[in-house]
Structure formats: C-alpha cells, structure tokens
Amino acid sequence: MDDSWLPVLWAILPTIVVSVTFFLILRGAIRMDRTERKAYARIEAQERAKRGLPPVAGDGAAR
C-alpha cells in the first residue's frame, strides 16, 4: 500500500505548486491595485485641498 502513494503524490504535486503560485500572484496583484487606489485617492484629496475644492463625498467604496 505504501508503494502506491508515492506516484500519486508526484502526480498531484505539480498541480498544487501551480495552484499556490497562481494564488499568490493573483493576491499580490489585487493588493497592489488596492494600495494604488488608496494612494491615488490621497493624492487627489491633497490636490483638491490645494485648489480649494470640496472633498469628494464618501470613501470611494461605492464604485
């Protein structure tokens, strides 16, 4: 019985590695997008304040 599990593990291991790699890349992309949106909103708020314009209503989460 022990001899049959090793080939099964070697067969499924590439799928697991690719899945984990894909998950990490996708999670990183989503986090970078979220961080970029926050930075852009902060810069936009600073520029609006410099020009004396009112701040944008809400936190932008409704978009």
mmCIF file as Biopython writes it, N, C-alpha, C and O atoms, coordinates in Angstrom:
data_model
#
loop_
_atom_site.group_PDB
_atom_site.id
_atom_site.type_symbol
_atom_site.label_atom_id
_atom_site.label_alt_id
_atom_site.label_comp_id
_atom_site.label_asym_id
_atom_site.label_entity_id
_atom_site.label_seq_id
_atom_site.pdbx_PDB_ins_code
_atom_site.Cartn_x
_atom_site.Cartn_y
_atom_site.Cartn_z
_atom_site.occupancy
_atom_site.B_iso_or_equiv
_atom_site.auth_seq_id
_atom_site.auth_asym_id
_atom_site.pdbx_PDB_model_num
ATOM 1   N N  . MET A ? 1  ? 0.821   -1.197 0.000   1.0 0.0 1  A 1 
ATOM 2   C CA . MET A ? 1  ? 0.000   0.000  0.000   1.0 0.0 1  A 1 
ATOM 3   C C  . MET A ? 1  ? 0.867   1.264  0.000   1.0 0.0 1  A 1 
ATOM 4   O O  . MET A ? 1  ? 0.501   2.254  -0.634  1.0 0.0 1  A 1 
ATOM 5   N N  . ASP A ? 2  ? 1.998   1.251  0.693   1.0 0.0 2  A 1 
ATOM 6   C CA . ASP A ? 2  ? 2.864   2.429  0.754   1.0 0.0 2  A 1 
ATOM 7   C C  . ASP A ? 2  ? 3.495   2.742  -0.593  1.0 0.0 2  A 1 
ATOM 8   O O  . ASP A ? 2  ? 3.777   3.906  -0.878  1.0 0.0 2  A 1 
ATOM 9   N N  . ASP A ? 3  ? 3.723   1.734  -1.428  1.0 0.0 3  A 1 
ATOM 10  C CA . ASP A ? 3  ? 4.346   1.955  -2.729  1.0 0.0 3  A 1 
ATOM 11  C C  . ASP A ? 3  ? 3.419   2.669  -3.699  1.0 0.0 3  A 1 
ATOM 12  O O  . ASP A ? 3  ? 3.902   3.267  -4.660  1.0 0.0 3  A 1 
ATOM 13  N N  . SER A ? 4  ? 2.125   2.632  -3.490  1.0 0.0 4  A 1 
ATOM 14  C CA . SER A ? 4  ? 1.185   3.248  -4.431  1.0 0.0 4  A 1 
ATOM 15  C C  . SER A ? 4  ? 0.952   4.739  -4.149  1.0 0.0 4  A 1 
ATOM 16  O O  . SER A ? 4  ? 0.465   5.453  -5.025  1.0 0.0 4  A 1 
ATOM 17  N N  . TRP A ? 5  ? 1.284   5.214  -2.964  1.0 0.0 5  A 1 
ATOM 18  C CA . TRP A ? 5  ? 1.029   6.613  -2.630  1.0 0.0 5  A 1 
ATOM 19  C C  . TRP A ? 5  ? 2.092   7.564  -3.182  1.0 0.0 5  A 1 
ATOM 20  O O  . TRP A ? 5  ? 1.796   8.727  -3.456  1.0 0.0 5  A 1 
ATOM 21  N N  . LEU A ? 6  ? 3.302   7.092  -3.344  1.0 0.0 6  A 1 
ATOM 22  C CA . LEU A ? 6  ? 4.360   7.965  -3.844  1.0 0.0 6  A 1 
ATOM 23  C C  . LEU A ? 6  ? 4.096   8.436  -5.281  1.0 0.0 6  A 1 
ATOM 24  O O  . LEU A ? 6  ? 4.254   9.628  -5.549  1.0 0.0 6  A 1 
ATOM 25  N N  . PRO A ? 7  ? 3.707   7.570  -6.207  1.0 0.0 7  A 1 
ATOM 26  C CA . PRO A ? 7  ? 3.379   8.071  -7.553  1.0 0.0 7  A 1 
ATOM 27  C C  . PRO A ? 7  ? 2.178   9.019  -7.571  1.0 0.0 7  A 1 
ATOM 28  O O  . PRO A ? 7  ? 2.132   9.955  -8.370  1.0 0.0 7  A 1 
ATOM 29  N N  . VAL A ? 8  ? 1.226   8.776  -6.703  1.0 0.0 8  A 1 
ATOM 30  C CA . VAL A ? 8  ? 0.057   9.663  -6.617  1.0 0.0 8  A 1 
ATOM 31  C C  . VAL A ? 8  ? 0.500   11.042 -6.135  1.0 0.0 8  A 1 
ATOM 32  O O  . VAL A ? 8  ? 0.043   12.057 -6.661  1.0 0.0 8  A 1 
ATOM 33  N N  . LEU A ? 9  ? 1.369   11.086 -5.162  1.0 0.0 9  A 1 
ATOM 34  C CA . LEU A ? 9  ? 1.879   12.364 -4.659  1.0 0.0 9  A 1 
ATOM 35  C C  . LEU A ? 9  ? 2.654   13.102 -5.743  1.0 0.0 9  A 1 
ATOM 36  O O  . LEU A ? 9  ? 2.467   14.306 -5.922  1.0 0.0 9  A 1 
ATOM 37  N N  . TRP A ? 10 ? 3.526   12.397 -6.472  1.0 0.0 10 A 1 
ATOM 38  C CA . TRP A ? 10 ? 4.290   13.028 -7.541  1.0 0.0 10 A 1 
ATOM 39  C C  . TRP A ? 10 ? 3.390   13.494 -8.677  1.0 0.0 10 A 1 
ATOM 40  O O  . TRP A ? 10 ? 3.717   14.462 -9.365  1.0 0.0 10 A 1 
ATOM 41  N N  . ALA A ? 11 ? 2.272   12.828 -8.883  1.0 0.0 11 A 1 
ATOM 42  C CA . ALA A ? 11 ? 1.351   13.220 -9.949  1.0 0.0 11 A 1 
ATOM 43  C C  . ALA A ? 11 ? 0.574   14.480 -9.582  1.0 0.0 11 A 1 
ATOM 44  O O  . ALA A ? 11 ? 0.291   15.299 -10.456 1.0 0.0 11 A 1 
ATOM 45  N N  . ILE A ? 12 ? 0.227   14.649 -8.324  1.0 0.0 12 A 1 
ATOM 46  C CA . ILE A ? 12 ? -0.597  15.788 -7.915  1.0 0.0 12 A 1 
ATOM 47  C C  . ILE A ? 12 ? 0.248   16.989 -7.492  1.0 0.0 12 A 1 
ATOM 48  O O  . ILE A ? 12 ? -0.263  18.108 -7.441  1.0 0.0 12 A 1 
ATOM 49  N N  . LEU A ? 13 ? 1.514   16.782 -7.193  1.0 0.0 13 A 1 
ATOM 50  C CA . LEU A ? 13 ? 2.377   17.859 -6.720  1.0 0.0 13 A 1 
ATOM 51  C C  . LEU A ? 13 ? 2.504   19.025 -7.714  1.0 0.0 13 A 1 
ATOM 52  O O  . LEU A ? 13 ? 2.428   20.172 -7.272  1.0 0.0 13 A 1 
ATOM 53  N N  . PRO A ? 14 ? 2.692   18.811 -9.012  1.0 0.0 14 A 1 
ATOM 54  C CA . PRO A ? 14 ? 2.764   19.963 -9.927  1.0 0.0 14 A 1 
ATOM 55  C C  . PRO A ? 14 ? 1.489   20.806 -9.941  1.0 0.0 14 A 1 
ATOM 56  O O  . PRO A ? 14 ? 1.556   22.032 -10.032 1.0 0.0 14 A 1 
ATOM 57  N N  . THR A ? 15 ? 0.353   20.165 -9.853  1.0 0.0 15 A 1 
ATOM 58  C CA . THR A ? 15 ? -0.915  20.901 -9.823  1.0 0.0 15 A 1 
ATOM 59  C C  . THR A ? 15 ? -1.015  21.768 -8.573  1.0 0.0 15 A 1 
ATOM 60  O O  . THR A ? 15 ? -1.475  22.908 -8.642  1.0 0.0 15 A 1 
ATOM 61  N N  . ILE A ? 16 ? -0.595  21.245 -7.453  1.0 0.0 16 A 1 
ATOM 62  C CA . ILE A ? 16 ? -0.641  22.000 -6.205  1.0 0.0 16 A 1 
ATOM 63  C C  . ILE A ? 16 ? 0.322   23.186 -6.267  1.0 0.0 16 A 1 
ATOM 64  O O  . ILE A ? 16 ? -0.026  24.292 -5.852  1.0 0.0 16 A 1 
ATOM 65  N N  . VAL A ? 17 ? 1.524   22.958 -6.781  1.0 0.0 17 A 1 
ATOM 66  C CA . VAL A ? 17 ? 2.517   24.039 -6.864  1.0 0.0 17 A 1 
ATOM 67  C C  . VAL A ? 17 ? 2.033   25.150 -7.794  1.0 0.0 17 A 1 
ATOM 68  O O  . VAL A ? 17 ? 2.151   26.329 -7.460  1.0 0.0 17 A 1 
ATOM 69  N N  . VAL A ? 18 ? 1.493   24.790 -8.946  1.0 0.0 18 A 1 
ATOM 70  C CA . VAL A ? 18 ? 0.988   25.795 -9.883  1.0 0.0 18 A 1 
ATOM 71  C C  . VAL A ? 18 ? -0.190  26.550 -9.274  1.0 0.0 18 A 1 
ATOM 72  O O  . VAL A ? 18 ? -0.293  27.766 -9.441  1.0 0.0 18 A 1 
ATOM 73  N N  . SER A ? 19 ? -1.070  25.857 -8.579  1.0 0.0 19 A 1 
ATOM 74  C CA . SER A ? 19 ? -2.231  26.499 -7.949  1.0 0.0 19 A 1 
ATOM 75  C C  . SER A ? 19 ? -1.804  27.497 -6.878  1.0 0.0 19 A 1 
ATOM 76  O O  . SER A ? 19 ? -2.341  28.603 -6.809  1.0 0.0 19 A 1 
ATOM 77  N N  . VAL A ? 20 ? -0.852  27.117 -6.053  1.0 0.0 20 A 1 
ATOM 78  C CA . VAL A ? 20 ? -0.374  28.015 -4.999  1.0 0.0 20 A 1 
ATOM 79  C C  . VAL A ? 20 ? 0.324   29.229 -5.614  1.0 0.0 20 A 1 
ATOM 80  O O  . VAL A ? 20 ? 0.127   30.357 -5.160  1.0 0.0 20 A 1 
ATOM 81  N N  . THR A ? 21 ? 1.135   28.999 -6.644  1.0 0.0 21 A 1 
ATOM 82  C CA . THR A ? 21 ? 1.816   30.105 -7.318  1.0 0.0 21 A 1 
ATOM 83  C C  . THR A ? 21 ? 0.806   31.073 -7.937  1.0 0.0 21 A 1 
ATOM 84  O O  . THR A ? 21 ? 0.946   32.288 -7.800  1.0 0.0 21 A 1 
ATOM 85  N N  . PHE A ? 22 ? -0.197  30.543 -8.611  1.0 0.0 22 A 1 
ATOM 86  C CA . PHE A ? 22 ? -1.238  31.384 -9.210  1.0 0.0 22 A 1 
ATOM 87  C C  . PHE A ? 22 ? -1.969  32.187 -8.146  1.0 0.0 22 A 1 
ATOM 88  O O  . PHE A ? 22 ? -2.226  33.376 -8.333  1.0 0.0 22 A 1 
ATOM 89  N N  . PHE A ? 23 ? -2.306  31.546 -7.026  1.0 0.0 23 A 1 
ATOM 90  C CA . PHE A ? 23 ? -2.992  32.229 -5.941  1.0 0.0 23 A 1 
ATOM 91  C C  . PHE A ? 23 ? -2.151  33.388 -5.409  1.0 0.0 23 A 1 
ATOM 92  O O  . PHE A ? 23 ? -2.673  34.482 -5.193  1.0 0.0 23 A 1 
ATOM 93  N N  . LEU A ? 24 ? -0.862  33.160 -5.196  1.0 0.0 24 A 1 
ATOM 94  C CA . LEU A ? 24 ? -0.004  34.206 -4.651  1.0 0.0 24 A 1 
ATOM 95  C C  . LEU A ? 24 ? 0.158   35.371 -5.625  1.0 0.0 24 A 1 
ATOM 96  O O  . LEU A ? 24 ? 0.167   36.529 -5.207  1.0 0.0 24 A 1 
ATOM 97  N N  . ILE A ? 25 ? 0.284   35.077 -6.910  1.0 0.0 25 A 1 
ATOM 98  C CA . ILE A ? 25 ? 0.401   36.138 -7.906  1.0 0.0 25 A 1 
ATOM 99  C C  . ILE A ? 25 ? -0.888  36.949 -7.980  1.0 0.0 25 A 1 
ATOM 100 O O  . ILE A ? 25 ? -0.841  38.178 -8.029  1.0 0.0 25 A 1 
ATOM 101 N N  . LEU A ? 26 ? -2.022  36.285 -7.989  1.0 0.0 26 A 1 
ATOM 102 C CA . LEU A ? 26 ? -3.306  36.981 -8.054  1.0 0.0 26 A 1 
ATOM 103 C C  . LEU A ? 26 ? -3.546  37.818 -6.806  1.0 0.0 26 A 1 
ATOM 104 O O  . LEU A ? 26 ? -4.032  38.946 -6.898  1.0 0.0 26 A 1 
ATOM 105 N N  . ARG A ? 27 ? -3.209  37.276 -5.640  1.0 0.0 27 A 1 
ATOM 106 C CA . ARG A ? 27 ? -3.379  38.021 -4.398  1.0 0.0 27 A 1 
ATOM 107 C C  . ARG A ? 27 ? -2.491  39.261 -4.387  1.0 0.0 27 A 1 
ATOM 108 O O  . ARG A ? 27 ? -2.912  40.324 -3.929  1.0 0.0 27 A 1 
ATOM 109 N N  . GLY A ? 28 ? -1.274  39.131 -4.886  1.0 0.0 28 A 1 
ATOM 110 C CA . GLY A ? 28 ? -0.368  40.278 -4.952  1.0 0.0 28 A 1 
ATOM 111 C C  . GLY A ? 28 ? -0.898  41.356 -5.877  1.0 0.0 28 A 1 
ATOM 112 O O  . GLY A ? 28 ? -0.812  42.543 -5.563  1.0 0.0 28 A 1 
ATOM 113 N N  . ALA A ? 29 ? -1.447  40.953 -7.017  1.0 0.0 29 A 1 
ATOM 114 C CA . ALA A ? 29 ? -2.000  41.923 -7.963  1.0 0.0 29 A 1 
ATOM 115 C C  . ALA A ? 29 ? -3.191  42.659 -7.361  1.0 0.0 29 A 1 
ATOM 116 O O  . ALA A ? 29 ? -3.327  43.870 -7.538  1.0 0.0 29 A 1 
ATOM 117 N N  . ILE A ? 30 ? -4.036  41.952 -6.665  1.0 0.0 30 A 1 
ATOM 118 C CA . ILE A ? 30 ? -5.208  42.585 -6.043  1.0 0.0 30 A 1 
ATOM 119 C C  . ILE A ? 30 ? -4.776  43.550 -4.945  1.0 0.0 30 A 1 
ATOM 120 O O  . ILE A ? 30 ? -5.322  44.646 -4.825  1.0 0.0 30 A 1 
ATOM 121 N N  . ARG A ? 31 ? -3.799  43.142 -4.147  1.0 0.0 31 A 1 
ATOM 122 C CA . ARG A ? 31 ? -3.307  44.032 -3.094  1.0 0.0 31 A 1 
ATOM 123 C C  . ARG A ? 31 ? -2.639  45.275 -3.669  1.0 0.0 31 A 1 
ATOM 124 O O  . ARG A ? 31 ? -2.826  46.374 -3.147  1.0 0.0 31 A 1 
ATOM 125 N N  . MET A ? 32 ? -1.858  45.113 -4.744  1.0 0.0 32 A 1 
ATOM 126 C CA . MET A ? 32 ? -1.219  46.277 -5.363  1.0 0.0 32 A 1 
ATOM 127 C C  . MET A ? 32 ? -2.263  47.244 -5.904  1.0 0.0 32 A 1 
ATOM 128 O O  . MET A ? 32 ? -2.108  48.458 -5.776  1.0 0.0 32 A 1 
ATOM 129 N N  . ASP A ? 33 ? -3.330  46.716 -6.509  1.0 0.0 33 A 1 
ATOM 130 C CA . ASP A ? 33 ? -4.384  47.574 -7.037  1.0 0.0 33 A 1 
ATOM 131 C C  . ASP A ? 33 ? -5.053  48.351 -5.910  1.0 0.0 33 A 1 
ATOM 132 O O  . ASP A ? 33 ? -5.305  49.550 -6.038  1.0 0.0 33 A 1 
ATOM 133 N N  . ARG A ? 34 ? -5.337  47.672 -4.817  1.0 0.0 34 A 1 
ATOM 134 C CA . ARG A ? 34 ? -5.981  48.326 -3.681  1.0 0.0 34 A 1 
ATOM 135 C C  . ARG A ? 34 ? -5.090  49.430 -3.111  1.0 0.0 34 A 1 
ATOM 136 O O  . ARG A ? 34 ? -5.569  50.518 -2.788  1.0 0.0 34 A 1 
ATOM 137 N N  . THR A ? 35 ? -3.804  49.147 -2.990  1.0 0.0 35 A 1 
ATOM 138 C CA . THR A ? 35 ? -2.860  50.137 -2.467  1.0 0.0 35 A 1 
ATOM 139 C C  . THR A ? 35 ? -2.736  51.326 -3.409  1.0 0.0 35 A 1 
ATOM 140 O O  . THR A ? 35 ? -2.666  52.473 -2.969  1.0 0.0 35 A 1 
ATOM 141 N N  . GLU A ? 36 ? -2.708  51.042 -4.714  1.0 0.0 36 A 1 
ATOM 142 C CA . GLU A ? 36 ? -2.606  52.121 -5.693  1.0 0.0 36 A 1 
ATOM 143 C C  . GLU A ? 36 ? -3.839  53.020 -5.657  1.0 0.0 36 A 1 
ATOM 144 O O  . GLU A ? 36 ? -3.721  54.240 -5.769  1.0 0.0 36 A 1 
ATOM 145 N N  . ARG A ? 37 ? -5.006  52.428 -5.503  1.0 0.0 37 A 1 
ATOM 146 C CA . ARG A ? 37 ? -6.240  53.235 -5.427  1.0 0.0 37 A 1 
ATOM 147 C C  . ARG A ? 37 ? -6.243  54.127 -4.193  1.0 0.0 37 A 1 
ATOM 148 O O  . ARG A ? 37 ? -6.673  55.279 -4.260  1.0 0.0 37 A 1 
ATOM 149 N N  . LYS A ? 38 ? -5.766  53.600 -3.062  1.0 0.0 38 A 1 
ATOM 150 C CA . LYS A ? 38 ? -5.697  54.410 -1.841  1.0 0.0 38 A 1 
ATOM 151 C C  . LYS A ? 38 ? -4.731  55.571 -2.012  1.0 0.0 38 A 1 
ATOM 152 O O  . LYS A ? 38 ? -5.022  56.696 -1.605  1.0 0.0 38 A 1 
ATOM 153 N N  . ALA A ? 39 ? -3.586  55.296 -2.613  1.0 0.0 39 A 1 
ATOM 154 C CA . ALA A ? 39 ? -2.592  56.359 -2.828  1.0 0.0 39 A 1 
ATOM 155 C C  . ALA A ? 39 ? -3.141  57.409 -3.785  1.0 0.0 39 A 1 
ATOM 156 O O  . ALA A ? 39 ? -2.959  58.605 -3.558  1.0 0.0 39 A 1 
ATOM 157 N N  . TYR A ? 40 ? -3.810  56.979 -4.849  1.0 0.0 40 A 1 
ATOM 158 C CA . TYR A ? 40 ? -4.380  57.918 -5.808  1.0 0.0 40 A 1 
ATOM 159 C C  . TYR A ? 40 ? -5.452  58.781 -5.137  1.0 0.0 40 A 1 
ATOM 160 O O  . TYR A ? 40 ? -5.512  59.986 -5.381  1.0 0.0 40 A 1 
ATOM 161 N N  . ALA A ? 41 ? -6.297  58.181 -4.297  1.0 0.0 41 A 1 
ATOM 162 C CA . ALA A ? 41 ? -7.336  58.943 -3.602  1.0 0.0 41 A 1 
ATOM 163 C C  . ALA A ? 41 ? -6.708  59.963 -2.655  1.0 0.0 41 A 1 
ATOM 164 O O  . ALA A ? 41 ? -7.207  61.082 -2.528  1.0 0.0 41 A 1 
ATOM 165 N N  . ARG A ? 42 ? -5.620  59.584 -1.993  1.0 0.0 42 A 1 
ATOM 166 C CA . ARG A ? 42 ? -4.946  60.516 -1.086  1.0 0.0 42 A 1 
ATOM 167 C C  . ARG A ? 42 ? -4.349  61.689 -1.858  1.0 0.0 42 A 1 
ATOM 168 O O  . ARG A ? 42 ? -4.473  62.838 -1.435  1.0 0.0 42 A 1 
ATOM 169 N N  . ILE A ? 43 ? -3.706  61.405 -2.981  1.0 0.0 43 A 1 
ATOM 170 C CA . ILE A ? 43 ? -3.117  62.474 -3.801  1.0 0.0 43 A 1 
ATOM 171 C C  . ILE A ? 43 ? -4.216  63.373 -4.358  1.0 0.0 43 A 1 
ATOM 172 O O  . ILE A ? 43 ? -4.067  64.594 -4.386  1.0 0.0 43 A 1 
ATOM 173 N N  . GLU A ? 44 ? -5.313  62.775 -4.799  1.0 0.0 44 A 1 
ATOM 174 C CA . GLU A ? 44 ? -6.421  63.573 -5.333  1.0 0.0 44 A 1 
ATOM 175 C C  . GLU A ? 44 ? -6.999  64.482 -4.258  1.0 0.0 44 A 1 
ATOM 176 O O  . GLU A ? 44 ? -7.329  65.636 -4.533  1.0 0.0 44 A 1 
ATOM 177 N N  . ALA A ? 45 ? -7.125  63.969 -3.031  1.0 0.0 45 A 1 
ATOM 178 C CA . ALA A ? 45 ? -7.649  64.791 -1.938  1.0 0.0 45 A 1 
ATOM 179 C C  . ALA A ? 45 ? -6.707  65.956 -1.639  1.0 0.0 45 A 1 
ATOM 180 O O  . ALA A ? 45 ? -7.160  67.069 -1.370  1.0 0.0 45 A 1 
ATOM 181 N N  . GLN A ? 46 ? -5.401  65.703 -1.686  1.0 0.0 46 A 1 
ATOM 182 C CA . GLN A ? 46 ? -4.440  66.782 -1.452  1.0 0.0 46 A 1 
ATOM 183 C C  . GLN A ? 46 ? -4.528  67.842 -2.547  1.0 0.0 46 A 1 
ATOM 184 O O  . GLN A ? 46 ? -4.486  69.037 -2.253  1.0 0.0 46 A 1 
ATOM 185 N N  . GLU A ? 47 ? -4.649  67.427 -3.785  1.0 0.0 47 A 1 
ATOM 186 C CA . GLU A ? 47 ? -4.744  68.385 -4.890  1.0 0.0 47 A 1 
ATOM 187 C C  . GLU A ? 47 ? -6.040  69.188 -4.826  1.0 0.0 47 A 1 
ATOM 188 O O  . GLU A ? 47 ? -6.047  70.383 -5.120  1.0 0.0 47 A 1 
ATOM 189 N N  . ARG A ? 48 ? -7.130  68.535 -4.445  1.0 0.0 48 A 1 
ATOM 190 C CA . ARG A ? 48 ? -8.400  69.261 -4.313  1.0 0.0 48 A 1 
ATOM 191 C C  . ARG A ? 48 ? -8.304  70.286 -3.182  1.0 0.0 48 A 1 
ATOM 192 O O  . ARG A ? 48 ? -8.837  71.390 -3.293  1.0 0.0 48 A 1 
ATOM 193 N N  . ALA A ? 49 ? -7.626  69.918 -2.100  1.0 0.0 49 A 1 
ATOM 194 C CA . ALA A ? 49 ? -7.478  70.841 -0.975  1.0 0.0 49 A 1 
ATOM 195 C C  . ALA A ? 49 ? -6.617  72.044 -1.373  1.0 0.0 49 A 1 
ATOM 196 O O  . ALA A ? 49 ? -6.886  73.170 -0.953  1.0 0.0 49 A 1 
ATOM 197 N N  . LYS A ? 50 ? -5.579  71.802 -2.185  1.0 0.0 50 A 1 
ATOM 198 C CA . LYS A ? 50 ? -4.727  72.904 -2.644  1.0 0.0 50 A 1 
ATOM 199 C C  . LYS A ? 50 ? -5.521  73.910 -3.466  1.0 0.0 50 A 1 
ATOM 200 O O  . LYS A ? 50 ? -5.289  75.116 -3.377  1.0 0.0 50 A 1 
ATOM 201 N N  . ARG A ? 51 ? -6.452  73.413 -4.260  1.0 0.0 51 A 1 
ATOM 202 C CA . ARG A ? 51 ? -7.227  74.293 -5.148  1.0 0.0 51 A 1 
ATOM 203 C C  . ARG A ? 51 ? -8.471  74.848 -4.476  1.0 0.0 51 A 1 
ATOM 204 O O  . ARG A ? 51 ? -9.201  75.633 -5.082  1.0 0.0 51 A 1 
ATOM 205 N N  . GLY A ? 52 ? -8.726  74.454 -3.235  1.0 0.0 52 A 1 
ATOM 206 C CA . GLY A ? 52 ? -9.870  74.975 -2.501  1.0 0.0 52 A 1 
ATOM 207 C C  . GLY A ? 52 ? -11.185 74.316 -2.879  1.0 0.0 52 A 1 
ATOM 208 O O  . GLY A ? 52 ? -12.252 74.868 -2.614  1.0 0.0 52 A 1 
ATOM 209 N N  . LEU A ? 53 ? -11.122 73.148 -3.491  1.0 0.0 53 A 1 
ATOM 210 C CA . LEU A ? 53 ? -12.335 72.423 -3.870  1.0 0.0 53 A 1 
ATOM 211 C C  . LEU A ? 53 ? -12.817 71.574 -2.697  1.0 0.0 53 A 1 
ATOM 212 O O  . LEU A ? 53 ? -12.016 71.163 -1.858  1.0 0.0 53 A 1 
ATOM 213 N N  . PRO A ? 54 ? -14.115 71.310 -2.636  1.0 0.0 54 A 1 
ATOM 214 C CA . PRO A ? 54 ? -14.614 70.472 -1.543  1.0 0.0 54 A 1 
ATOM 215 C C  . PRO A ? 54 ? -14.141 69.025 -1.731  1.0 0.0 54 A 1 
ATOM 216 O O  . PRO A ? 54 ? -13.909 68.586 -2.857  1.0 0.0 54 A 1 
ATOM 217 N N  . PRO A ? 55 ? -14.002 68.299 -0.634  1.0 0.0 55 A 1 
ATOM 218 C CA . PRO A ? 55 ? -13.587 66.894 -0.746  1.0 0.0 55 A 1 
ATOM 219 C C  . PRO A ? 55 ? -14.670 66.061 -1.425  1.0 0.0 55 A 1 
ATOM 220 O O  . PRO A ? 55 ? -15.849 66.417 -1.412  1.0 0.0 55 A 1 
ATOM 221 N N  . VAL A ? 56 ? -14.253 64.964 -2.008  1.0 0.0 56 A 1 
ATOM 222 C CA . VAL A ? 56 ? -15.188 64.060 -2.677  1.0 0.0 56 A 1 
ATOM 223 C C  . VAL A ? 56 ? -16.045 63.374 -1.614  1.0 0.0 56 A 1 
ATOM 224 O O  . VAL A ? 56 ? -15.524 62.919 -0.596  1.0 0.0 56 A 1 
ATOM 225 N N  . ALA A ? 57 ? -17.354 63.297 -1.847  1.0 0.0 57 A 1 
ATOM 226 C CA . ALA A ? 57 ? -18.255 62.664 -0.879  1.0 0.0 57 A 1 
ATOM 227 C C  . ALA A ? 57 ? -17.987 61.167 -0.826  1.0 0.0 57 A 1 
ATOM 228 O O  . ALA A ? 57 ? -17.772 60.537 -1.862  1.0 0.0 57 A 1 
ATOM 229 N N  . GLY A ? 58 ? -17.997 60.595 0.368   1.0 0.0 58 A 1 
ATOM 230 C CA . GLY A ? 58 ? -17.804 59.154 0.540   1.0 0.0 58 A 1 
ATOM 231 C C  . GLY A ? 58 ? -16.340 58.786 0.511   1.0 0.0 58 A 1 
ATOM 232 O O  . GLY A ? 58 ? -15.459 59.630 0.345   1.0 0.0 58 A 1 
ATOM 233 N N  . ASP A ? 59 ? -16.107 57.469 0.682   1.0 0.0 59 A 1 
ATOM 234 C CA . ASP A ? 59 ? -14.727 56.990 0.705   1.0 0.0 59 A 1 
ATOM 235 C C  . ASP A ? 59 ? -14.340 56.311 -0.595  1.0 0.0 59 A 1 
ATOM 236 O O  . ASP A ? 59 ? -13.235 55.780 -0.704  1.0 0.0 59 A 1 
ATOM 237 N N  . GLY A ? 60 ? -15.215 56.316 -1.573  1.0 0.0 60 A 1 
ATOM 238 C CA . GLY A ? 60 ? -14.893 55.708 -2.860  1.0 0.0 60 A 1 
ATOM 239 C C  . GLY A ? 60 ? -15.183 54.219 -2.922  1.0 0.0 60 A 1 
ATOM 240 O O  . GLY A ? 60 ? -14.910 53.582 -3.940  1.0 0.0 60 A 1 
ATOM 241 N N  . ALA A ? 61 ? -15.731 53.649 -1.857  1.0 0.0 61 A 1 
ATOM 242 C CA . ALA A ? 61 ? -16.010 52.212 -1.827  1.0 0.0 61 A 1 
ATOM 243 C C  . ALA A ? 61 ? -17.238 51.851 -2.648  1.0 0.0 61 A 1 
ATOM 244 O O  . ALA A ? 61 ? -17.429 50.684 -2.990  1.0 0.0 61 A 1 
ATOM 245 N N  . ALA A ? 62 ? -18.077 52.840 -2.972  1.0 0.0 62 A 1 
ATOM 246 C CA . ALA A ? 62 ? -19.307 52.557 -3.727  1.0 0.0 62 A 1 
ATOM 247 C C  . ALA A ? 62 ? -19.052 52.346 -5.210  1.0 0.0 62 A 1 
ATOM 248 O O  . ALA A ? 62 ? -19.956 51.927 -5.933  1.0 0.0 62 A 1 
ATOM 249 N N  . ARG A ? 63 ? -17.853 52.625 -5.677  1.0 0.0 63 A 1 
ATOM 250 C CA . ARG A ? 63 ? -17.538 52.491 -7.105  1.0 0.0 63 A 1 
ATOM 251 C C  . ARG A ? 63 ? -17.517 51.086 -7.543  1.0 0.0 63 A 1 
ATOM 252 O O  . ARG A ? 63 ? -17.267 50.808 -8.716  1.0 0.0 63 A 1 
#
